[in-house]
């Protein structure tokens, strides 16, 4: 019942969210760039970068950053780099690198010859660190990780200096060089910047620049046993690449003074860091750490599970790159954190698929229907429009015969008021075919379940219309039993039941709101024969059911699997909800 309430709430939001996107979305970063160009800053250059850490798959939040960085560079005739900030080999993998490049390309962007890695700059970063040591701005520290945290202080109390803070420049140079040579155990020493342990900004309290870590790197192998921290490598990498506008999310706003300090101490090119609010999406988790937890604990079938908010998961589910780019443009760029309703993402998808998806008929839960006055040995082919939104997609032939399958939910033996589908004595239109009237109901003697319907048809109503133009309110989809073939259909719902799954009650975690009904597998569906040649990744609209995509992982020619990409707006939703509630 809670799921139904949640779905109704989201359906009601769709129209409001759509109206809200009519006005141009805000983008204060575009305003900054235009001001910079007008003032001649950086000779008018616009050079951005997308800098993911290769420690997981990208998600829809990263798509916003990709579209922003590549989009702004394209808009102003600039450049955008793809750079992997690969400074933590214990969590990184070539698999993540490959998946990230695939996702960026799929979204429609090209870094051309500008593929870089922070590991490209390991030697330069090491030399920069030596410069700071020789200026008396960095030192080798023997405190353990726990001791560093203890000495750091709190938001209300200043930290205290490390007992190793006043080592001589010569000793610090020697120790740092020996750290690189591998003379000390993992975790026994760090290199720290010497700034201010009393700073109100905790990031400025002598942050760690290097740690000793014997881990094989996916690009440099075992060449290094010391690795730069993200905070040390990030700003200098931007500087080395000549990035003019270093666009990042709001959690790095408090890190900006540190990045500025490093740049100023080194006297190198100063990229301008601009922070924006990251994407928060309802019913969705946007933490790579938490998504990895779902994968490792088997709550989903991997990073590419169609229920995941990863770009690979959305792609497998049937999302289009165009719909995601449209969504990212509509939500705009702001300075304040907020949560975007997922119905807007679904709206962008439906708008796109409505224009391009071929219509097909697939019966998800088949109920046998026999037309008694249709000749047993007769078959015919009927014309069906492939997409009424795009006449250029043409038509196709669909077979019709005496025995059909319709949806079980399209029949009620004792229908409620305003029931326009099939019922005893009631007439409906079969899409692209004929009018039929239910005359008899066959039930299983043991269970009482309806297993077969008998109908008569009006031969003068071919194509779904009659000469007398009598009004029939209900139109059903169907397939011919002798021509259809079985397919598996996977109905996906939100992975979480809570609108904000990250906000949990005390004593629980985000997994407490996992949706136990996020996947419903239907293995006895019947599809029209036109779908037999469907290729993996192809998207369709199943009439009256929603948008579906041929699964790219599990489909084979003789055993097709379709993933539901998105539902259609169902005008019967409120009635169905009331019926289900009354049944309970």
VMD Tcl script that draws the C-alpha trace (Angstrom):
set ca {
  {0.00 0.00 0.00}
  {2.92 2.34 0.79}
  {4.37 1.66 -2.65}
  {1.06 2.61 -4.28}
  {0.92 5.86 -2.32}
  {4.45 6.67 -3.32}
  {3.75 5.98 -7.01}
  {0.62 8.16 -6.94}
  {2.55 10.95 -5.25}
  {5.17 10.82 -8.00}
  {2.57 10.79 -10.79}
  {0.96 13.91 -9.32}
  {4.33 15.63 -9.25}
  {5.07 15.04 -12.92}
  {2.94 17.90 -14.26}
  {4.28 20.37 -11.65}
  {7.89 19.40 -12.32}
  {7.38 19.68 -16.07}
  {5.91 23.18 -15.77}
  {8.84 24.22 -13.60}
  {11.28 23.47 -16.40}
  {9.72 25.85 -18.92}
  {11.87 28.78 -17.73}
  {15.61 28.61 -18.56}
  {17.55 26.81 -15.80}
  {20.02 28.83 -13.72}
  {23.75 28.44 -14.37}
  {25.89 30.83 -12.37}
  {29.07 29.20 -13.70}
  {28.17 30.34 -17.20}
  {27.85 33.86 -15.80}
  {31.34 33.63 -14.27}
  {32.85 32.40 -17.53}
  {31.22 35.16 -19.53}
  {32.52 37.75 -17.07}
  {36.03 36.26 -17.26}
  {36.00 36.30 -21.05}
  {34.71 39.87 -21.13}
  {37.59 40.95 -18.85}
  {40.15 39.02 -20.89}
  {41.09 36.66 -18.09}
  {43.28 33.76 -19.28}
  {43.28 35.41 -22.72}
  {39.63 34.42 -22.98}
  {40.46 30.71 -22.79}
  {37.96 28.24 -21.37}
  {39.60 24.99 -20.37}
  {37.74 22.61 -18.06}
  {38.22 18.99 -16.99}
  {36.23 16.06 -15.71}
  {38.41 14.43 -13.01}
  {36.88 11.16 -11.69}
  {38.63 8.85 -9.28}
  {38.71 5.35 -10.84}
  {37.35 3.66 -7.71}
  {33.83 2.86 -8.89}
  {31.34 3.27 -11.70}
  {29.93 6.68 -12.55}
  {26.36 7.51 -11.54}
  {23.73 10.02 -12.61}
  {25.34 12.66 -10.38}
  {28.56 12.36 -12.35}
  {26.54 12.78 -15.54}
  {25.66 16.29 -14.36}
  {29.36 17.09 -13.93}
  {30.26 15.53 -17.29}
  {27.60 17.54 -19.11}
  {28.60 20.69 -17.27}
  {32.35 20.49 -17.92}
  {32.23 19.22 -21.49}
  {29.17 21.31 -22.31}
  {30.63 24.62 -21.15}
  {33.90 23.98 -22.98}
  {31.98 23.23 -26.16}
  {29.72 26.26 -25.73}
  {32.66 28.66 -25.49}
  {34.93 27.02 -28.05}
  {37.22 25.71 -25.35}
  {38.70 22.39 -24.29}
  {37.77 19.77 -21.74}
  {40.16 17.13 -20.43}
  {39.30 13.72 -19.08}
  {41.65 13.15 -16.16}
  {41.68 10.22 -13.78}
  {42.73 11.27 -10.28}
  {44.34 7.90 -9.64}
  {46.21 8.53 -6.38}
  {44.85 5.63 -4.30}
  {45.83 2.30 -5.91}
  {44.29 0.27 -3.08}
  {40.80 1.20 -4.31}
  {41.33 1.69 -8.04}
  {41.03 -0.67 -10.96}
  {41.35 -0.71 -14.76}
  {37.73 -1.93 -14.87}
  {36.62 1.42 -13.48}
  {38.82 3.34 -15.91}
  {37.34 1.51 -18.88}
  {33.77 1.92 -17.65}
  {34.22 5.66 -17.09}
  {35.57 6.21 -20.60}
  {32.67 4.19 -22.02}
  {30.15 6.28 -20.05}
  {31.61 9.63 -21.13}
  {31.59 8.54 -24.78}
  {28.06 7.18 -24.50}
  {26.84 10.52 -23.15}
  {28.13 12.03 -26.38}
  {31.39 13.70 -25.36}
  {34.92 13.33 -26.70}
  {38.15 14.31 -24.95}
  {40.09 13.65 -28.19}
  {43.81 13.69 -27.33}
  {43.27 15.08 -23.82}
  {43.23 11.90 -21.73}
  {45.35 12.39 -18.62}
  {46.03 10.73 -15.28}
  {47.25 12.22 -12.02}
  {49.82 9.42 -12.18}
  {51.26 11.19 -15.25}
  {52.39 13.86 -12.82}
  {53.75 11.72 -9.96}
  {57.32 12.81 -10.64}
  {56.35 16.48 -10.94}
  {54.27 16.29 -7.75}
  {57.22 14.75 -5.94}
  {59.44 17.64 -7.09}
  {56.78 20.14 -5.98}
  {56.77 18.50 -2.55}
  {60.53 18.84 -2.31}
  {60.16 22.53 -3.13}
  {57.79 23.01 -0.18}
  {60.11 21.09 2.14}
  {63.05 23.28 1.11}
  {60.94 26.38 1.78}
  {60.18 25.08 5.25}
  {56.54 24.54 4.33}
  {56.35 20.73 4.64}
  {57.78 18.14 7.02}
  {58.03 14.40 7.58}
  {55.82 13.31 10.46}
  {56.01 10.05 12.44}
  {52.57 10.28 14.03}
  {50.23 7.38 13.26}
  {46.94 8.01 11.47}
  {45.07 7.86 14.78}
  {47.53 10.27 16.38}
  {47.21 12.70 13.46}
  {43.44 12.74 14.00}
  {43.90 13.24 17.74}
  {46.32 16.14 17.26}
  {44.06 17.74 14.68}
  {41.58 19.12 17.22}
  {37.90 19.77 16.63}
  {35.67 22.43 15.11}
  {35.66 24.25 18.46}
  {39.17 23.43 19.70}
  {42.46 24.13 17.91}
  {44.84 21.34 17.07}
  {48.32 20.96 18.49}
  {51.61 20.78 16.69}
  {53.19 17.46 15.87}
  {56.37 16.78 17.89}
  {58.07 16.30 14.50}
  {56.95 19.63 13.07}
  {60.24 21.44 13.70}
  {62.58 18.98 12.05}
  {65.27 20.67 9.98}
  {64.85 21.12 6.26}
  {67.80 18.79 5.68}
  {66.29 16.03 7.82}
  {62.91 16.39 6.13}
  {64.45 16.18 2.65}
  {66.40 13.09 3.69}
  {63.40 11.37 5.24}
  {61.15 12.14 2.27}
  {63.71 10.77 -0.19}
  {64.06 7.63 1.92}
  {60.26 7.33 2.07}
  {60.30 7.18 -1.72}
  {63.05 4.54 -1.70}
  {60.92 2.29 0.48}
  {63.05 2.31 3.62}
  {60.11 2.64 6.02}
  {57.04 0.44 6.69}
  {53.59 1.34 5.40}
  {51.88 3.97 7.51}
  {54.98 4.73 9.60}
  {55.50 8.21 8.19}
  {53.69 10.89 6.22}
  {54.65 14.14 4.60}
  {52.55 17.02 5.89}
  {52.17 20.64 4.88}
  {53.20 23.13 7.57}
  {50.36 25.64 7.73}
  {48.41 26.41 10.93}
  {47.19 23.91 13.52}
  {44.93 26.61 14.99}
  {43.17 27.42 11.71}
  {39.36 27.46 11.94}
  {39.43 25.46 8.67}
  {40.40 21.90 9.60}
  {41.75 21.31 6.11}
  {44.51 23.85 6.85}
  {45.75 22.06 9.98}
  {48.91 20.56 8.51}
  {47.19 18.23 6.02}
  {48.87 15.03 4.86}
  {50.41 15.27 1.40}
  {51.97 11.81 1.07}
  {51.56 8.45 2.78}
  {53.61 5.28 2.53}
  {51.56 2.61 0.76}
  {52.91 -0.49 -0.91}
  {50.20 -1.17 -3.45}
  {50.56 -1.93 -7.13}
  {49.24 0.90 -9.26}
  {47.24 0.09 -12.40}
  {49.55 2.31 -14.48}
  {52.85 2.71 -12.63}
  {53.01 -0.79 -11.18}
  {55.36 -0.98 -8.16}
  {57.47 2.04 -9.10}
  {56.08 4.09 -6.22}
  {55.55 3.19 -2.57}
  {54.47 6.70 -1.58}
  {51.28 8.15 -2.98}
  {49.98 11.70 -3.03}
  {46.72 12.44 -1.27}
  {43.83 13.73 -3.34}
  {44.12 17.20 -1.79}
  {47.79 17.44 -2.76}
  {47.48 16.09 -6.29}
  {44.23 17.66 -7.41}
  {45.01 21.37 -7.58}
  {48.51 20.88 -8.94}
  {47.18 18.59 -11.68}
  {44.75 21.33 -12.71}
  {47.62 23.79 -12.79}
  {49.87 21.53 -14.86}
  {47.09 21.11 -17.45}
  {46.35 24.85 -17.58}
  {42.75 24.42 -16.44}
  {41.08 27.82 -16.32}
  {37.87 26.85 -14.54}
  {38.19 24.02 -12.04}
  {34.54 23.09 -11.50}
  {33.76 20.83 -8.55}
  {30.99 20.09 -6.06}
  {30.27 21.97 -2.85}
  {32.03 19.53 -0.52}
  {35.32 20.90 -1.87}
  {34.51 24.50 -0.96}
  {36.32 24.19 2.38}
  {39.29 22.64 0.56}
  {39.72 25.64 -1.75}
  {41.86 27.66 0.73}
  {44.23 24.68 0.92}
  {44.45 24.34 -2.87}
  {45.07 28.08 -3.12}
  {47.80 27.87 -0.46}
  {49.64 25.11 -2.33}
  {49.47 27.05 -5.61}
  {50.64 30.29 -4.02}
  {53.55 28.61 -2.21}
  {54.69 26.98 -5.44}
  {54.12 30.07 -7.58}
  {52.50 28.12 -10.43}
  {49.48 28.71 -12.69}
  {46.37 29.30 -10.60}
  {43.19 27.60 -11.80}
  {39.96 29.17 -10.60}
  {37.96 26.72 -8.50}
  {34.16 27.08 -8.69}
  {31.87 24.94 -6.56}
  {28.31 23.93 -7.43}
  {25.66 21.85 -5.69}
  {25.90 18.20 -6.61}
  {22.89 16.30 -7.87}
  {20.68 14.71 -5.21}
  {17.87 12.59 -6.62}
  {14.86 11.29 -4.72}
  {14.67 7.54 -4.01}
  {18.36 7.33 -4.95}
  {21.74 6.93 -3.26}
  {24.59 9.00 -4.72}
  {27.52 7.70 -2.69}
  {30.00 5.45 -4.52}
  {30.93 3.91 -1.18}
  {27.32 2.96 -0.48}
  {26.75 1.77 -4.04}
  {29.85 -0.43 -3.72}
  {28.38 -1.81 -0.51}
  {25.19 -2.78 -2.36}
  {27.27 -4.54 -5.01}
  {29.59 -6.36 -2.62}
  {26.75 -7.54 -0.37}
  {24.71 -8.85 -3.31}
  {21.72 -6.53 -2.93}
  {22.03 -5.85 -6.68}
  {23.51 -7.76 -9.57}
  {26.57 -5.53 -10.00}
  {27.34 -1.94 -10.92}
  {25.35 -2.32 -14.15}
  {22.18 -3.60 -12.49}
  {19.26 -1.69 -14.11}
  {18.07 -0.64 -10.65}
  {21.34 1.16 -9.95}
  {21.70 4.92 -10.60}
  {24.99 4.24 -12.38}
  {25.25 5.40 -15.98}
  {25.90 1.80 -17.03}
  {22.81 0.66 -15.10}
  {20.65 3.37 -16.66}
  {22.01 2.47 -20.11}
  {21.21 -1.20 -19.61}
  {17.74 -0.31 -18.37}
  {17.09 1.58 -21.60}
  {17.77 5.22 -20.80}
  {19.01 7.31 -23.71}
  {22.02 9.61 -23.53}
  {19.84 12.38 -24.97}
  {17.33 12.12 -22.12}
  {20.07 12.29 -19.49}
  {21.70 15.31 -21.14}
  {18.28 16.98 -21.36}
  {17.69 16.26 -17.67}
  {21.08 17.71 -16.69}
  {20.34 20.87 -18.67}
  {16.86 21.31 -17.18}
  {17.93 21.04 -13.55}
  {20.45 23.83 -13.99}
  {23.44 24.62 -11.78}
  {22.99 26.11 -8.32}
  {25.02 26.95 -5.23}
  {22.59 25.49 -2.70}
  {22.03 21.79 -2.07}
  {18.58 20.47 -2.97}
  {16.96 17.24 -4.07}
  {15.59 16.85 -7.58}
  {12.48 14.72 -7.90}
  {13.13 11.58 -9.93}
  {9.91 12.18 -11.86}
  {11.71 14.88 -13.83}
  {14.33 12.39 -14.98}
  {11.56 9.98 -15.97}
  {9.70 12.77 -17.76}
  {12.79 13.61 -19.84}
  {13.11 9.94 -20.73}
  {9.46 9.54 -21.74}
  {9.62 12.67 -23.89}
  {12.60 11.28 -25.77}
  {11.35 7.70 -26.12}
  {7.90 8.85 -27.19}
  {9.50 10.30 -30.31}
  {11.78 7.38 -31.18}
  {10.42 4.12 -29.72}
  {8.58 1.73 -32.03}
  {5.23 0.55 -30.68}
  {4.80 -3.18 -30.12}
  {2.27 -5.46 -28.46}
  {3.41 -7.74 -25.65}
  {1.09 -9.45 -23.18}
  {2.76 -9.67 -19.79}
  {0.26 -11.91 -17.98}
  {-1.57 -13.83 -20.70}
  {-5.23 -14.79 -20.61}
  {-6.51 -16.93 -23.48}
  {-9.31 -15.42 -25.57}
  {-11.23 -17.42 -28.19}
  {-13.34 -15.68 -30.85}
  {-16.08 -18.22 -31.47}
  {-17.43 -16.74 -34.70}
  {-14.02 -16.30 -36.31}
  {-13.21 -19.19 -38.69}
  {-10.85 -21.72 -37.12}
  {-8.62 -22.05 -40.19}
  {-8.49 -18.36 -40.97}
  {-5.58 -16.01 -40.38}
  {-5.01 -12.47 -41.58}
  {-2.47 -9.69 -41.36}
  {-3.44 -6.29 -40.03}
  {-1.69 -2.97 -40.47}
  {-0.17 -1.32 -37.42}
  {1.48 2.09 -37.17}
  {5.00 1.83 -35.77}
  {5.02 5.26 -34.12}
  {2.17 7.78 -34.43}
  {4.60 10.56 -33.44}
  {6.87 9.82 -36.42}
  {5.11 8.79 -39.68}
  {8.51 8.13 -41.29}
  {8.79 4.99 -39.16}
  {6.09 3.44 -41.33}
  {3.85 0.48 -40.56}
  {4.14 -3.24 -39.96}
  {1.96 -6.31 -40.37}
  {0.66 -8.14 -37.31}
  {-1.01 -11.56 -37.53}
  {-4.56 -12.12 -36.28}
  {-6.27 -15.45 -35.61}
  {-9.15 -17.06 -33.77}
  {-7.23 -17.57 -30.49}
  {-5.53 -14.60 -28.86}
  {-3.90 -13.61 -25.60}
  {-4.92 -10.50 -23.69}
  {-3.83 -9.22 -20.29}
  {-5.43 -10.88 -17.27}
  {-5.89 -7.47 -15.67}
  {-7.97 -6.34 -18.67}
  {-10.84 -8.60 -17.64}
  {-13.14 -8.36 -14.65}
  {-15.98 -10.80 -14.12}
  {-17.65 -8.39 -11.70}
  {-16.39 -4.99 -12.91}
  {-16.61 -1.75 -10.93}
  {-18.29 1.36 -12.27}
  {-16.51 3.07 -15.15}
  {-14.77 -0.15 -16.12}
  {-14.09 0.20 -19.84}
  {-12.12 -2.97 -20.41}
  {-13.50 -6.46 -20.99}
  {-16.29 -7.95 -18.87}
  {-19.18 -10.36 -19.51}
  {-21.45 -8.82 -22.14}
  {-19.14 -5.84 -22.61}
  {-17.64 -4.79 -25.95}
  {-14.08 -3.52 -26.42}
  {-11.79 -2.64 -29.30}
  {-8.76 -4.80 -30.01}
  {-6.00 -2.45 -31.11}
  {-5.55 -2.43 -34.92}
  {-8.08 -5.31 -35.17}
  {-11.81 -5.72 -34.38}
  {-14.49 -5.10 -31.80}
  {-15.14 -8.11 -29.58}
  {-17.80 -8.85 -26.97}
  {-17.31 -11.29 -24.08}
  {-19.91 -14.09 -24.12}
  {-18.55 -16.75 -21.78}
  {-15.99 -17.25 -19.01}
  {-14.12 -20.52 -18.38}
  {-12.68 -21.14 -14.93}
  {-10.36 -23.67 -13.39}
  {-12.66 -26.09 -11.54}
  {-10.19 -26.48 -8.69}
  {-9.13 -22.88 -8.05}
  {-11.94 -20.85 -9.59}
  {-9.38 -18.84 -11.56}
  {-10.46 -17.48 -14.93}
  {-8.42 -19.34 -17.57}
  {-10.23 -18.60 -20.83}
  {-12.66 -16.13 -22.33}
  {-15.01 -16.67 -25.24}
  {-16.03 -13.74 -27.41}
  {-17.70 -12.84 -30.65}
  {-16.31 -10.28 -33.05}
  {-17.83 -7.78 -35.46}
  {-16.39 -8.54 -38.94}
  {-17.32 -5.00 -40.04}
  {-15.02 -3.41 -37.47}
  {-11.67 -4.32 -39.08}
  {-9.01 -1.82 -38.09}
  {-10.86 -1.03 -34.88}
  {-13.66 1.11 -36.35}
  {-17.24 0.51 -37.48}
  {-19.41 2.10 -40.12}
  {-22.02 3.11 -37.57}
  {-19.22 4.71 -35.50}
  {-20.62 3.31 -32.30}
  {-18.67 4.34 -29.25}
  {-16.48 1.82 -27.49}
  {-14.43 3.25 -24.63}
  {-11.94 0.44 -24.07}
  {-9.02 -0.52 -26.33}
  {-6.90 -3.56 -25.48}
  {-3.60 -4.86 -26.77}
  {-3.30 -8.52 -27.71}
  {-1.22 -11.11 -29.56}
  {-2.14 -14.10 -31.68}
  {-1.50 -17.31 -29.73}
  {-0.33 -19.22 -32.79}
  {2.15 -16.51 -33.84}
  {3.40 -15.01 -30.58}
  {6.48 -16.28 -28.80}
  {7.57 -16.32 -25.13}
  {9.85 -13.65 -23.67}
  {11.02 -12.73 -20.19}
  {10.10 -9.28 -18.93}
  {11.70 -7.64 -15.90}
  {9.65 -4.96 -14.20}
  {11.89 -2.59 -12.28}
  {10.83 -0.20 -9.56}
  {12.84 2.19 -7.39}
  {15.62 0.50 -5.45}
  {14.55 2.33 -2.28}
  {11.14 2.94 -0.75}
  {12.24 6.09 1.11}
  {12.29 9.39 -0.73}
  {15.59 10.24 0.97}
  {17.22 6.85 1.68}
  {20.36 8.49 3.05}
  {18.35 9.99 5.91}
  {17.76 7.00 8.18}
  {16.44 6.65 11.69}
  {18.95 6.37 14.49}
  {20.34 2.86 14.72}
  {19.54 1.96 11.09}
  {21.40 2.41 7.84}
  {20.43 3.33 4.31}
  {19.80 -0.33 3.41}
  {16.84 -0.44 5.78}
  {14.78 1.25 3.06}
  {15.74 -1.14 0.25}
  {12.66 -1.98 -1.79}
  {11.93 -5.74 -1.62}
  {9.74 -5.34 -4.71}
  {12.26 -3.48 -6.87}
  {12.33 -6.35 -9.38}
  {9.46 -8.51 -10.64}
  {10.44 -11.14 -13.22}
  {7.68 -12.33 -15.57}
  {8.76 -15.42 -17.47}
  {5.57 -16.34 -19.36}
  {4.99 -13.21 -21.41}
  {3.90 -13.42 -25.05}
  {5.25 -11.06 -27.72}
  {4.15 -10.29 -31.25}
  {6.39 -11.96 -33.87}
  {7.88 -8.65 -35.08}
  {10.03 -8.67 -31.94}
  {11.84 -11.92 -32.76}
  {14.69 -10.04 -34.44}
  {15.03 -7.44 -31.68}
  {18.64 -6.47 -31.05}
  {20.13 -5.98 -27.55}
  {19.81 -2.37 -26.46}
  {16.84 -1.62 -28.75}
  {14.04 0.33 -27.07}
  {10.32 -0.13 -27.63}
  {7.03 1.05 -26.28}
  {4.88 -1.91 -25.35}
  {1.35 -0.61 -25.90}
  {-0.33 0.31 -22.63}
  {2.58 -1.14 -20.62}
  {5.48 1.28 -20.83}
  {8.89 1.60 -22.42}
  {11.13 -1.45 -22.59}
  {14.66 -2.27 -23.70}
  {16.20 -5.55 -24.85}
  {18.62 -6.48 -22.08}
  {22.22 -6.23 -23.23}
  {23.60 -8.78 -20.75}
  {21.13 -11.67 -20.58}
  {19.31 -11.67 -23.93}
  {20.12 -14.27 -26.58}
  {18.35 -14.70 -29.96}
  {16.06 -17.52 -28.81}
  {15.48 -16.19 -25.30}
  {14.88 -12.45 -25.27}
  {14.82 -10.51 -22.02}
  {13.19 -7.08 -21.84}
  {13.81 -4.53 -19.10}
  {11.09 -2.05 -18.27}
  {12.68 1.35 -18.74}
  {9.74 3.47 -17.62}
  {6.02 3.15 -17.11}
  {3.37 5.08 -19.02}
  {1.06 7.51 -17.33}
  {-1.90 5.36 -16.39}
  {-5.26 7.15 -16.25}
  {-6.57 4.16 -14.33}
  {-4.03 4.58 -11.53}
  {-6.42 6.13 -9.01}
  {-9.15 3.60 -9.73}
  {-6.73 0.67 -9.45}
  {-5.40 2.07 -6.21}
  {-8.89 2.34 -4.75}
  {-9.73 -1.19 -5.90}
  {-6.62 -2.68 -4.34}
  {-7.19 -0.83 -1.09}
  {-10.78 -2.04 -0.97}
  {-9.66 -5.61 -1.57}
  {-7.41 -5.36 1.48}
}
mol new
graphics top color blue
foreach p $ca { graphics top sphere $p radius 0.5 }
foreach p [lrange $ca 0 end-1] q [lrange $ca 1 end] { graphics top cylinder $p $q radius 0.2 }
display resetview
